[in-house]
Amino acid sequence: MITVAALSPSLDLTYLVDTLAVGRIHRTAEPIAVAGGKALNMARAARSMGAECLAVALLGGPTGRQIAELMADEGL
């Protein structure tokens, strides 16, 4: 098992738009949220290659709860 210490976890948000035009207003339905940061991305990559990973991070507040839920959903 690989244990990953996530010292700087983050909430990565991606916004998708249908088209991109200079000077126009762009609207998106909802961002795609992913638990991110170098260590969590590495754990995700290792897990996708079949490794058993345990991610350890200090999390707090509403954003921390969201990151914890996203990590749990991915099995990290």
C-alpha positions as a LaTeX table, in Angstrom:
\begin{tabular}{lrrr}
\hline
Residue & $x$ (\AA) & $y$ (\AA) & $z$ (\AA) \\
\hline
Met1 & 0.00 & 0.00 & 0.00 \\
Ile2 & 1.14 & 3.51 & $-0.83$ \\
Thr3 & 0.44 & 6.17 & 1.81 \\
Val4 & 0.36 & 9.69 & 0.42 \\
Ala5 & 0.70 & 12.75 & 2.66 \\
Ala6 & $-1.28$ & 15.51 & 0.97 \\
Leu7 & 0.28 & 18.64 & 2.48 \\
Ser8 & $-1.50$ & 21.08 & 0.17 \\
Pro9 & $-4.84$ & 19.58 & $-0.90$ \\
Ser10 & $-7.03$ & 21.75 & $-3.07$ \\
Leu11 & $-10.43$ & 21.85 & $-4.68$ \\
Asp12 & $-9.88$ & 21.96 & $-8.44$ \\
Leu13 & $-12.75$ & 23.50 & $-10.40$ \\
Thr14 & $-13.21$ & 23.16 & $-14.16$ \\
Tyr15 & $-15.74$ & 25.27 & $-16.02$ \\
Leu16 & $-16.97$ & 24.01 & $-19.41$ \\
Val17 & $-18.41$ & 26.33 & $-22.05$ \\
Asp18 & $-19.86$ & 25.43 & $-25.44$ \\
Thr19 & $-18.02$ & 28.18 & $-27.35$ \\
Leu20 & $-15.48$ & 30.84 & $-26.55$ \\
Ala21 & $-15.78$ & 34.29 & $-28.09$ \\
Val22 & $-13.70$ & 37.35 & $-27.21$ \\
Gly23 & $-15.69$ & 40.10 & $-25.51$ \\
Arg24 & $-18.76$ & 37.90 & $-24.90$ \\
Ile25 & $-20.34$ & 36.69 & $-21.65$ \\
His26 & $-19.85$ & 32.96 & $-21.12$ \\
Arg27 & $-22.21$ & 30.93 & $-18.94$ \\
Thr28 & $-21.67$ & 27.47 & $-17.55$ \\
Ala29 & $-24.18$ & 25.20 & $-15.84$ \\
Glu30 & $-22.02$ & 24.03 & $-12.95$ \\
Pro31 & $-18.28$ & 23.55 & $-12.39$ \\
Ile32 & $-16.73$ & 20.10 & $-12.25$ \\
Ala33 & $-15.10$ & 19.75 & $-8.82$ \\
Val34 & $-12.22$ & 17.36 & $-8.13$ \\
Ala35 & $-10.05$ & 16.87 & $-5.05$ \\
Gly36 & $-6.66$ & 18.07 & $-6.27$ \\
Gly37 & $-3.14$ & 19.06 & $-5.40$ \\
Lys38 & 0.07 & 17.27 & $-6.35$ \\
Ala39 & $-0.20$ & 14.45 & $-3.80$ \\
Leu40 & $-3.87$ & 13.68 & $-4.47$ \\
Asn41 & $-3.30$ & 13.74 & $-8.23$ \\
Met42 & $-0.39$ & 11.31 & $-7.75$ \\
Ala43 & $-2.56$ & 9.02 & $-5.59$ \\
Arg44 & $-5.29$ & 9.14 & $-8.24$ \\
Ala45 & $-2.79$ & 8.23 & $-10.97$ \\
Ala46 & $-1.30$ & 5.36 & $-8.91$ \\
Arg47 & $-4.77$ & 4.04 & $-8.15$ \\
Ser48 & $-5.70$ & 4.11 & $-11.85$ \\
Met49 & $-2.68$ & 1.86 & $-12.47$ \\
Gly50 & $-3.89$ & $-0.65$ & $-9.87$ \\
Ala51 & $-1.96$ & 0.46 & $-6.76$ \\
Glu52 & $-3.64$ & 0.50 & $-3.38$ \\
Cys53 & $-3.40$ & 4.06 & $-2.01$ \\
Leu54 & $-4.27$ & 5.81 & 1.21 \\
Ala55 & $-4.28$ & 9.61 & 1.13 \\
Val56 & $-3.80$ & 11.49 & 4.41 \\
Ala57 & $-4.60$ & 15.21 & 4.58 \\
Leu58 & $-5.51$ & 17.87 & 7.12 \\
Leu59 & $-8.86$ & 19.29 & 6.03 \\
Gly60 & $-11.17$ & 21.84 & 7.61 \\
Gly61 & $-14.26$ & 23.90 & 6.97 \\
Pro62 & $-16.81$ & 23.47 & 4.19 \\
Thr63 & $-14.16$ & 23.16 & 1.47 \\
Gly64 & $-12.35$ & 20.51 & 3.51 \\
Arg65 & $-15.57$ & 18.54 & 3.88 \\
Gln66 & $-16.14$ & 18.73 & 0.12 \\
Ile67 & $-12.58$ & 17.56 & $-0.59$ \\
Ala68 & $-13.03$ & 14.67 & 1.89 \\
Glu69 & $-16.27$ & 13.62 & 0.18 \\
Leu70 & $-14.67$ & 13.76 & $-3.27$ \\
Met71 & $-11.68$ & 11.74 & $-2.03$ \\
Ala72 & $-13.99$ & 9.12 & $-0.50$ \\
Asp73 & $-16.03$ & 8.90 & $-3.72$ \\
Glu74 & $-12.80$ & 8.04 & $-5.59$ \\
Gly75 & $-11.63$ & 5.57 & $-2.96$ \\
Leu76 & $-8.69$ & 7.69 & $-1.82$ \\
\hline
\end{tabular}
